[in-house]
Amino acid sequence: MFNVFFPDGKSVPCDAPTSGEELLRRLGGSQSGVPVVAWHVNHYLRPLNWIVDKNARISWVDLASAEGVSVFQSSLSFVLTIAARRVLGRGLRVTHSISEGTFWELMPRPGERLNGEDEEIPADKVSAIAAEMERIIAADLPIRAEMTPIDEARRFFEEHERPDKAKLLAHMWSDLPVEMACCDGERDHFYSPMVPSTGYLRPYKLSKLTPGVVLRFPVALSRGGLPEYRPSHKLSTVFLDYADWMRKLHVVNLVEICEAVARDGGKELILMSEALHAQKVAEVTQDFLSVPERRVITIAGPSGSGKTTTSHKLRIQLEVAGRRPVAISLDDYFVDRDKCPLDEDGKRDFEAVEAVDTELLNEHIHALLTGKTVRLPRFDFYEGRRMAGAELKLEKDDVLILEGLHGLNDKVLAAIPPQARYGVFLSPLTSLCLDQHSRTSTTDLRLLRRLIRDNRTRGNSPEATLNRWPSVVRGAARYIFPYQKNADVMFNSSLIYELPVMKPYAENLLRSVGEESPQRGEAMRLLRMLRFVPAMDPRLVPSNSLLREFIGGSIIEI
């Protein structure tokens, strides 16, 4: 006889070893109505077919959490790759996210170059892949984990045309066994536990999008439902630009990053990445200057996007072009902390547009654009209140730069004539693929940036940042991403080398999260992803890099 203990203090006696599935059935299923796909056992993320046979603290992992979505997405991706190999006789590879889904294309065979019609997955084949996925899911086939010696796993992937997985395992310098997922006679390796059987994998949708397919699945905010599919033409342009960047950098996934680090420590990769970023800032500046009536640049983006550094770099480019830029941070217009609105969890919602005094902001913008002098506020984050700042007056040819979370929100733009403004939406819009079937998340990238920055500049503990993050993500979805439509340009602030540089900073912080902490599971999830990433020397990062905004050492005043 033993007991399992829940976070609310309740316990359930068990008279025999039990799995998460069995216990969940015994308790009548998910109490929240959101599908459960995994569980925490003593704060460790485990699949639902994991057996407990002694006293344990447990909690359910559902599709309203990042961990739950990761489990579901990995499992669904496994089923897609199985179906594609059976229908096409070859593999697919994931390249980027698109409207709460992932885009997949044909995987070239070793030494093969795809172009033109060779890249296209015909519509009838897409339908056949979808039908095979549905057959596998309807059959509710078990997915089991099998520990495999690492040399055997490498040999398996080499023999089954998955060279990236084999090379990544080689770069790990580890002799620990690899956890292989097994289903319907197929085997593969992913970076997350799996659902116990394929019947868990609803809802989902596979659609054709030239030249490949889009795989859609629930996200945390959709709480088990399928979110609306809203592809953006502007984002599509970003993805095409990013693909062009990757070709110039000779990088497809993490394997090439490992090889670059082994070759020269990653120096060439850093120099090329920074040059491409600088080129993009110059292009945005010239686009703004192409319309003489424009006087205001508004920069918006979610937390962890690098808005401050990008704003400064735009100022430098404008000065080079003979204009005098003046920057205002929307953070200085925060209402005092005790007046900040609360979210549904009763926590201060700093992501809400109501956390900004838009009435004062619009009053100041109108005054500045009409030639008046205003005294700007300055927000003290340690004190949590607004103080008096410097005076400002715009001259005739000055350019006003507004930078902040809500820089494209209609309430912020109200005092700016449409012909006078130029909107920039800034965010890390692309992420690094670990191998041909798994990619890192742009949301995780922003989380790691913020985790490091807030600990360094505000003294926030890793637990505090991880605890607040779900509210930050909800706020971005509600108050920031919907206003991309007001942007004239989308700026991708991802740097292909940043995960290797952030790795030691992030790992040290995440490992400090105690075993008793409610955030232990999320810290472990991020650590599992980072263990495959090679480390780069942060001293190689230029002092004016956007990444310096987060790791420190920037020559730009942050």
C-alpha positions in Angstrom: 0.0 0.0 0.0 1.2 3.5 -0.9 -0.2 6.9 -1.5 0.0 9.5 -4.2 -0.3 13.1 -3.2 -1.7 16.0 -5.2 -0.8 19.7 -5.1 -4.0 20.6 -3.2 -3.0 18.3 -0.3 -5.4 15.5 -1.2 -4.0 11.9 -1.4 -5.2 8.7 -3.0 -4.3 5.3 -1.6 -3.0 2.6 -4.1 -2.8 -1.1 -3.3 -0.8 -2.0 -6.4 1.7 -0.4 -8.8 -0.3 2.0 -11.0 0.2 4.1 -14.2 -0.9 7.6 -14.8 -3.6 6.3 -17.2 -5.0 3.9 -14.6 -5.0 6.6 -11.9 -6.6 9.1 -14.2 -9.4 6.7 -15.1 -9.9 5.8 -11.5 -10.4 9.5 -10.6 -12.9 10.1 -13.5 -10.6 11.8 -16.0 -9.5 15.5 -16.2 -11.3 17.7 -13.8 -10.5 20.9 -15.8 -12.0 19.5 -19.0 -8.6 20.0 -20.8 -7.1 16.7 -22.0 -4.3 15.3 -19.8 -1.4 13.9 -21.8 1.3 13.4 -19.2 2.0 13.7 -15.5 4.6 15.0 -13.0 5.9 12.3 -10.7 7.9 14.0 -7.9 8.2 17.0 -10.2 9.7 15.1 -13.1 7.7 15.0 -16.4 6.7 11.4 -17.1 4.5 9.7 -19.8 1.1 8.5 -18.6 2.2 4.9 -18.9 4.9 5.5 -16.3 4.4 3.2 -13.2 4.6 4.4 -9.6 4.9 1.8 -6.8 5.7 3.9 -3.8 4.7 7.2 -2.2 4.9 10.0 -4.8 3.8 13.6 -5.3 2.0 13.9 -8.6 0.2 16.5 -10.8 -1.4 16.2 -14.2 0.0 17.8 -17.3 -2.7 18.9 -19.7 -2.9 20.8 -23.0 -3.2 24.1 -21.2 0.6 23.9 -20.4 3.7 24.3 -22.5 4.9 20.8 -21.3 1.6 19.3 -22.4 1.7 20.9 -25.8 5.3 19.7 -26.2 4.3 16.1 -25.5 1.3 16.3 -27.9 3.3 18.0 -30.7 6.2 15.5 -30.5 3.8 12.5 -30.5 1.8 13.9 -33.4 5.0 14.7 -35.4 6.0 11.1 -34.8 2.8 9.9 -36.4 3.2 12.3 -39.3 6.7 11.1 -40.1 5.5 7.5 -40.0 2.6 8.2 -42.4 4.8 10.2 -44.8 7.5 7.5 -45.1 4.8 4.9 -45.8 3.1 7.1 -48.5 6.1 8.9 -50.0 8.8 6.3 -49.4 10.9 9.1 -47.9 11.0 11.5 -44.9 9.8 15.0 -44.2 11.5 17.7 -42.2 10.1 20.6 -40.2 11.3 24.0 -41.1 9.3 26.7 -39.2 6.1 27.5 -37.3 3.1 29.0 -39.1 -0.1 30.2 -37.5 0.0 27.9 -34.4 1.2 25.0 -36.5 4.4 23.7 -38.1 5.5 23.7 -41.8 7.0 20.5 -43.2 8.7 19.8 -46.5 10.4 16.9 -48.3 13.6 15.8 -46.7 16.4 15.5 -49.3 18.2 12.2 -49.3 22.0 12.3 -48.7 23.7 14.1 -51.6 20.3 15.0 -53.2 19.3 18.6 -54.2 15.6 19.3 -54.5 14.4 22.1 -56.8 11.3 23.1 -58.7 8.7 20.3 -59.0 10.9 17.9 -57.0 10.1 19.9 -53.9 6.4 19.7 -54.3 4.2 17.2 -52.3 1.2 16.6 -54.7 -2.3 17.1 -53.3 -3.2 13.5 -53.7 -0.2 12.4 -51.6 -1.1 14.9 -48.9 -4.5 13.4 -48.8 -3.0 9.9 -48.6 -0.7 11.0 -45.7 -3.6 12.4 -43.8 -5.6 9.2 -44.3 -2.7 7.1 -43.0 -2.4 9.4 -40.0 -6.1 9.0 -39.3 -5.8 5.2 -39.5 -2.9 5.2 -37.0 -4.7 7.5 -34.6 -8.1 5.8 -34.9 -6.4 2.4 -34.1 -5.2 3.9 -30.8 -1.9 2.1 -31.2 0.5 2.1 -28.1 3.6 4.3 -28.1 6.2 2.8 -25.9 9.7 4.0 -24.9 12.7 1.8 -25.5 16.1 2.6 -24.1 18.7 1.9 -26.8 22.5 2.1 -26.5 23.7 5.3 -28.2 25.9 3.6 -30.7 22.9 1.4 -31.8 20.7 4.4 -32.1 23.3 6.2 -34.2 23.6 3.2 -36.5 19.8 2.9 -36.8 19.4 6.6 -37.9 22.3 6.3 -40.4 20.7 3.2 -41.9 17.2 4.8 -42.1 18.2 8.1 -43.9 18.1 10.3 -40.8 21.7 11.5 -40.7 21.0 14.6 -38.7 19.8 12.6 -35.7 22.9 10.3 -36.0 25.3 13.3 -36.2 23.6 15.1 -33.3 24.0 12.0 -31.0 27.7 11.9 -32.1 28.1 15.5 -31.0 26.7 14.9 -27.6 29.9 13.2 -26.3 27.7 10.9 -24.2 27.5 7.1 -23.7 24.1 7.2 -22.0 21.3 5.2 -23.7 18.8 7.0 -26.0 15.1 6.8 -25.4 13.5 5.7 -28.6 9.8 6.0 -29.3 8.2 2.9 -30.8 4.9 2.6 -32.5 3.4 0.3 -35.1 6.8 -1.2 -36.0 8.5 2.2 -36.4 11.2 3.8 -34.2 12.4 7.4 -33.7 13.8 9.8 -31.2 12.2 13.0 -29.9 13.1 15.3 -27.1 9.9 14.9 -25.0 7.9 12.1 -23.5 5.1 10.7 -25.7 1.4 10.1 -25.1 0.8 6.5 -24.2 -1.2 5.7 -27.4 -2.1 7.4 -30.7 -5.8 7.8 -29.7 -4.8 10.8 -27.5 -3.8 12.8 -30.6 -7.0 14.7 -31.3 -7.7 17.3 -32.5 -5.2 17.9 -35.3 -5.3 18.9 -39.0 -2.9 18.3 -41.9 -3.2 20.7 -44.9 -1.3 21.3 -48.1 0.7 24.5 -48.3 3.0 24.7 -51.3 5.5 23.2 -51.5 4.9 21.1 -48.3 2.3 20.7 -45.6 1.1 22.4 -42.4 0.5 20.3 -39.3 -1.9 22.0 -36.8 -2.4 21.0 -33.2 -3.7 22.5 -29.9 -1.6 25.2 -28.1 -1.7 26.2 -24.5 -4.1 29.1 -25.0 -6.6 27.0 -27.0 -6.9 24.5 -24.0 -7.2 21.4 -26.0 -9.0 22.9 -29.0 -7.6 23.6 -32.5 -6.7 27.3 -32.8 -7.9 29.3 -35.7 -5.6 29.1 -38.8 -4.5 32.6 -39.8 -1.4 32.6 -41.9 0.2 36.0 -42.5 1.6 37.1 -45.8 4.1 39.4 -44.0 5.2 36.4 -41.9 5.6 34.3 -45.0 8.0 36.9 -46.3 10.0 36.7 -43.1 10.2 32.9 -43.4 11.5 33.2 -47.0 14.1 35.7 -45.9 15.1 33.4 -43.1 15.5 30.5 -45.4 17.8 32.7 -47.6 19.8 33.7 -44.5 20.2 30.0 -43.5 21.5 29.2 -47.0 24.1 32.0 -46.7 25.1 30.8 -43.3 25.2 27.1 -44.5 23.0 26.1 -41.5 19.9 23.9 -41.6 19.7 22.7 -38.0 21.7 22.1 -34.8 24.1 19.8 -36.4 25.6 22.6 -38.5 25.8 24.7 -35.3 27.8 22.0 -33.6 30.1 21.7 -36.6 30.6 25.5 -36.7 31.5 25.5 -33.0 34.0 22.6 -33.5 35.5 24.4 -36.5 36.3 27.9 -35.1 34.2 28.3 -31.9 31.4 29.8 -34.0 33.2 33.0 -34.9 32.2 33.0 -38.5 28.6 32.2 -37.7 28.4 35.1 -35.3 30.0 37.6 -37.7 27.6 36.5 -40.5 24.5 36.6 -38.3 25.4 40.1 -37.0 26.0 41.3 -40.6 22.6 40.1 -41.7 20.9 41.8 -38.8 22.7 45.0 -39.5 21.7 44.8 -43.2 18.0 44.3 -42.1 18.1 47.4 -39.8 19.6 49.4 -42.7 16.8 48.2 -45.1 14.1 49.2 -42.5 15.6 52.6 -42.1 15.7 53.2 -45.9 12.1 52.0 -46.2 11.0 54.5 -43.5 12.9 57.4 -45.2 11.3 56.6 -48.6 8.1 58.5 -47.5 9.0 62.1 -46.5 5.8 62.6 -44.5 6.8 60.0 -41.9 7.9 61.4 -38.5 7.2 58.5 -36.1 8.5 55.0 -35.9 6.5 52.7 -33.6 8.2 49.5 -32.5 6.2 46.7 -30.9 6.8 43.2 -29.9 6.4 40.7 -27.1 8.7 40.5 -24.1 12.2 39.3 -24.9 12.2 40.6 -28.5 15.1 42.9 -28.3 13.2 46.1 -28.8 15.6 48.4 -26.9 18.7 47.4 -28.9 16.8 47.5 -32.2 15.5 50.9 -31.4 19.0 52.2 -30.7 20.3 50.7 -33.9 17.6 52.4 -35.9 18.6 55.7 -34.2 22.2 55.2 -35.4 21.1 54.5 -39.0 18.8 57.6 -39.0 21.7 59.7 -37.7 23.9 58.4 -40.5 21.1 59.4 -42.9 21.2 63.0 -41.5 18.1 62.8 -39.3 17.9 63.4 -35.5 16.0 60.6 -33.8 14.5 60.8 -30.4 13.3 57.7 -28.6 10.6 57.2 -26.0 10.1 53.9 -24.2 6.5 53.0 -23.5 7.7 51.3 -20.3 8.1 54.7 -18.8 4.3 55.2 -19.2 3.5 52.2 -17.0 0.9 53.1 -14.3 2.2 52.7 -10.8 2.5 49.0 -9.8 -0.4 49.2 -7.3 -2.7 50.4 -10.1 -1.7 47.7 -12.6 -4.7 45.5 -13.6 -4.9 41.9 -12.5 -5.1 38.8 -14.7 -7.4 35.8 -14.2 -5.0 34.4 -11.7 -5.1 37.5 -9.6 -1.5 38.5 -10.6 -0.4 41.9 -11.9 -0.9 41.9 -15.7 2.0 43.9 -17.0 1.3 42.7 -20.5 -2.2 44.4 -20.6 -2.4 47.6 -22.5 -4.3 49.0 -19.5 -0.9 48.8 -17.6 0.1 51.7 -19.8 -1.2 55.3 -19.2 -2.3 55.7 -22.9 -4.1 58.9 -22.1 -0.9 60.6 -20.9 1.1 59.1 -23.7 -1.3 60.4 -26.4 -1.3 63.8 -24.8 2.5 63.9 -24.9 2.7 62.6 -28.5 0.2 65.2 -29.7 2.1 67.9 -27.9 5.4 66.8 -29.4 4.1 66.6 -33.0 2.7 70.1 -32.7 6.0 71.5 -31.5 5.4 71.8 -27.8 7.8 70.9 -25.0 6.8 68.0 -22.6 8.3 66.5 -19.5 8.6 62.8 -20.0 8.0 60.3 -17.2 10.6 57.7 -16.1 9.4 54.5 -14.6 11.4 53.1 -11.7 11.1 49.3 -11.8 12.6 48.8 -8.3 10.2 51.3 -6.8 7.3 50.3 -9.0 6.2 53.8 -9.7 6.5 56.6 -12.3 8.8 59.6 -11.7 9.6 62.8 -13.5 12.0 62.5 -16.4 13.7 64.9 -18.9 12.1 67.6 -21.0 11.7 67.0 -24.7 10.8 69.1 -27.8 10.8 67.9 -31.3 12.4 70.0 -34.1 10.9 70.0 -37.6 13.0 67.1 -39.0 13.3 65.0 -35.9 12.1 61.4 -35.9 10.2 60.2 -32.9 10.8 56.5 -32.1 8.2 54.8 -29.8 9.3 51.5 -28.4 7.4 49.0 -26.3 5.1 46.0 -26.0 2.1 47.9 -27.3 3.8 50.1 -29.9 1.3 49.0 -32.6 -1.9 49.0 -30.4 -4.7 51.2 -31.7 -4.8 53.0 -28.3 -1.1 54.0 -28.6 -1.4 55.0 -32.3 -4.5 57.2 -31.7 -2.6 60.6 -31.6 -0.4 59.8 -34.6 -1.7 60.7 -38.2 -1.5 57.5 -40.3 0.6 59.2 -43.0 3.2 60.2 -40.3 3.8 56.8 -38.8 5.8 53.7 -39.7 5.2 50.5 -37.7 7.8 47.8 -37.0 6.7 44.5 -35.4 9.7 42.9 -33.8 10.0 39.4 -32.4 12.2 36.3 -32.8 10.0 34.8 -35.5 12.1 31.8 -36.4 13.7 29.2 -34.3 16.5 26.6 -34.5 15.6 23.0 -35.7 17.2 20.4 -33.4 17.0 17.8 -36.2 14.7 17.1 -39.2 11.7 16.3 -36.9 12.1 18.7 -33.9 12.5 22.4 -33.5 12.9 24.8 -30.7 10.1 27.2 -29.9 10.3 31.0 -30.4 8.3 31.3 -27.2 11.0 29.3 -25.4 13.7 31.5 -27.0 12.0 34.6 -25.6 11.6 32.9 -22.2 15.3 32.1 -22.0 16.2 35.7 -23.0 13.9 37.1 -20.3 15.1 34.5 -17.7 18.7 35.7 -18.1 18.0 39.4 -18.4 15.6 39.7 -15.5 17.9 37.8 -13.2 20.8 40.0 -14.2 19.0 43.4 -14.2 16.1 43.1 -11.8 17.3 40.3 -9.5 14.3 38.1 -10.4 14.7 34.5 -9.4 14.3 31.8 -12.2 11.1 30.6 -10.3 9.6 34.1 -10.4 10.2 34.4 -14.2 8.9 30.9 -14.9 5.9 31.5 -12.7 4.9 34.7 -14.5 5.6 33.4 -18.0 2.1 31.8 -18.7 0.6 35.3 -18.0 3.2 36.9 -20.3 2.3 34.5 -23.1 -1.5 35.1 -22.6 -0.9 38.8 -22.6 1.1 38.7 -25.8 -1.6 36.7 -27.5 -4.3 39.1 -26.4 -2.7 42.5 -26.6 0.4 42.3 -28.9 0.2 39.7 -31.7 -3.2 40.8 -32.9 -1.8 44.3 -33.7 0.8 42.9 -36.2 -1.7 44.1 -38.8 -0.6 47.7 -38.1 3.0 47.0 -38.9 4.6 48.1 -42.2 7.4 45.6 -41.7 8.1 42.5 -39.7 11.6 42.3 -38.1 12.9 38.9 -37.2 15.2 39.4 -34.1 16.3 35.7 -34.0 20.1 35.2 -34.0 21.0 31.7 -35.2 23.8 31.4 -32.7 22.0 32.7 -29.6 21.0 29.4 -28.0 24.7 28.2 -27.8 25.7 31.5 -26.2 22.8 31.6 -23.7 23.2 27.9 -22.8 25.6 28.3 -19.8 23.6 31.2 -18.4 20.3 29.5 -18.7 21.5 26.1 -17.4 22.9 27.6 -14.3 19.7 29.5 -13.5 17.4 26.5 -14.4 19.5 24.1 -12.2 18.9 26.4 -9.3 15.2 25.7 -9.3 14.7 23.4 -6.3 13.2 19.9 -6.4 10.3 21.1 -4.3 9.5 24.1 -6.6 6.3 24.0 -8.7 8.4 25.3 -11.6 10.8 22.2 -11.4 9.0 20.5 -14.3 9.3 23.5 -16.6 12.9 24.0 -15.7 13.6 20.3 -16.5 11.8 20.6 -19.9 14.1 23.5 -20.9 17.2 21.7 -19.6 16.3 18.7 -21.7 16.2 20.8 -24.8 19.5 22.7 -24.0 21.5 19.5 -23.4 21.8 19.0 -27.2 23.0 22.6 -27.8 26.8 23.2 -27.9 28.2 26.1 -25.8 29.7 29.1 -27.4 32.0 31.6 -25.7 30.0 34.7 -24.9 33.1 36.9 -25.3 32.8 36.4 -29.0 29.5 38.3 -29.1 29.9 41.9 -30.3 29.3 44.6 -27.7 26.5 46.1 -29.8 24.7 42.8 -30.5 21.0 42.5 -29.7 21.9 39.5 -27.6 23.9 41.7 -25.3 20.6 43.2 -24.2 20.0 39.9 -22.4 23.4 38.5 -21.4 24.9 41.9 -20.5 28.0 43.7 -21.7 26.2 46.0 -24.2 27.7 49.3 -25.2 24.1 50.4 -25.8 22.4 52.0 -22.8 19.7 49.5 -21.9 
